[in-house]
Amino acid sequence: MHEETKCVQSGYNPKNGEPRVLPIFQSTTYVYDSPEEMAELFDLKREGFFYTRLANPTVDALEKKIADLDGGVAGVGCASGMAATLLTACTLCRAGDNIISTSTVYGGTFNLFGTTLPKLGIECRFVSPRATKEELEAQIDDKTRFLFCETIANCAMYVADFSVYGEVCKKHGLLLVVDNTLATPMICRPLEYGANIVVYSTTKYLDGHATSVGGMIIDGGNFEFYGNKRYPDFNEPDESYHGLCYGKDFGKAGFATKARAQYMRDFGAQMAPLNAYLTFLGIETLHLRMPRHSENALRLAEMLAENDNVEWVKYGGLKTDENYPYVQKYFDKGMASGMVTFGIKGGREGAIRFQKALKLFRIVTHIADSKSCVLHPASSTHRQLSDADLIACGISDNLIRVSVGIENAEDILADIENALAEAKKGN
Ligand SMILES: *Cc1c(COP(=O)(O)O)cnc(C)c1O
């Protein structure tokens, strides 16, 4: 099936007489007739639901839909995008291990990798998003457990060159984990370019309507853990599960099984059924929304590039943008998603005047829903970062992040043009 059809149909296929629409299974638990059946579930010897922290039918349907869209073998629904990345890191690392990440990752991920994981004994080595193979290899040692990047960096806008990361990871038997939040599977499927695990903040385009915070881990099922010395936790028995071996006993879905059975069990960062339902419904129109977000964003980026109150604009869909070649190489139909950043003249003050003059665009700590919005990261999401960290993240004090919605393009352009003109008056 095509991606459009998967958006609408995958994940839930009701049988005779069952509800047409995916039900919200708002239940913590599930009944069984015999203690033996329950015991088999606990031993992971049979599939089924027993407690919603570990699995829930509504969340399960969403996991299947997104796994199908990405071409993966299993999904693990999480409470948020941050939970998805945390669980992924914990599934792969112990204290003493290290990871490599591009320095331009989302601010929350940068904090997790740079500050919080080190407190658990996991070191992160940050690299430039344009690091060469040699530069990446120089960071790898026997304790390195994965390489992490974002398909489109939020909000530095770098588009990943998967061929570089993919080749290095393959050569070193190392997992490639990709945050595909801003591209979504409608624009890019990182598993096709060498990724092994894909993570999402489903809060963004997958939900698409700003209703639900959620996250997803997709297991690509394309990595051989068994026999790979880098991953002792996948090769040695799990004593908290009667000696099961994740690299051997669960076919291609060993990673997703371990993430769920050990870390979802212990961290309890599961997605709520209602959020899974709303996200599931949102994805039905993902294939209509992403082209529209991309078209509107391209028109806005073109306008900004011509506006004399704008210092610079970054959008991978612009022919003049340094990321354009990667958009052509990895993204479907030249779509480059709905986020645009630009530097306004007049610095921090100019950015503030601009935001105050907007009418259609609202100021929100969010991106990627149907409604257009803006944010000034230096005074909001990224205000905890030092000036040096801001530069490492690719963020300047006059950077405006625009999330272009699916309204009429003329209305979008008119609002931004008007606010730019108002902001200019103060220069
Ligand atoms: C928002 C976001 C996250 C974090 O997701 P939450 O659902 O807010 O926890 C992670 N990565 C990217 C690229 C994001 O945009």
The ligand as a MOL file (V3000), in Angstrom:
LIG
                    3D

  0  0  0     0  0            999 V3000
M  V30 BEGIN CTAB
M  V30 COUNTS 15 15 0 0 0
M  V30 BEGIN ATOM
M  V30 1 C 9.1160 18.6350 20.4030 0
M  V30 2 C 10.2500 17.7930 20.0250 0
M  V30 3 C 10.7560 16.8160 20.8810 0
M  V30 4 C 10.2030 16.5900 22.2680 0
M  V30 5 O 8.9090 16.1170 22.2060 0
M  V30 6 P 7.8230 16.2890 23.3810 0
M  V30 7 O 6.6570 15.5400 22.8400 0
M  V30 8 O 7.6010 17.7480 23.5640 0
M  V30 9 O 8.4250 15.6510 24.5870 0
M  V30 10 C 11.8010 16.0420 20.4440 0
M  V30 11 N 12.3390 16.2170 19.2310 0
M  V30 12 C 11.8890 17.1580 18.3830 0
M  V30 13 C 12.5200 17.3030 17.0550 0
M  V30 14 C 10.8300 17.9780 18.7440 0
M  V30 15 O 10.3890 18.9130 17.8940 0
M  V30 END ATOM
M  V30 BEGIN BOND
M  V30 1 1 1 2
M  V30 2 1 2 3
M  V30 3 2 2 14
M  V30 4 1 3 4
M  V30 5 2 3 10
M  V30 6 1 4 5
M  V30 7 1 5 6
M  V30 8 2 6 7
M  V30 9 1 6 8
M  V30 10 1 6 9
M  V30 11 1 10 11
M  V30 12 2 11 12
M  V30 13 1 12 13
M  V30 14 1 12 14
M  V30 15 1 14 15
M  V30 END BOND
M  V30 END CTAB
M  END
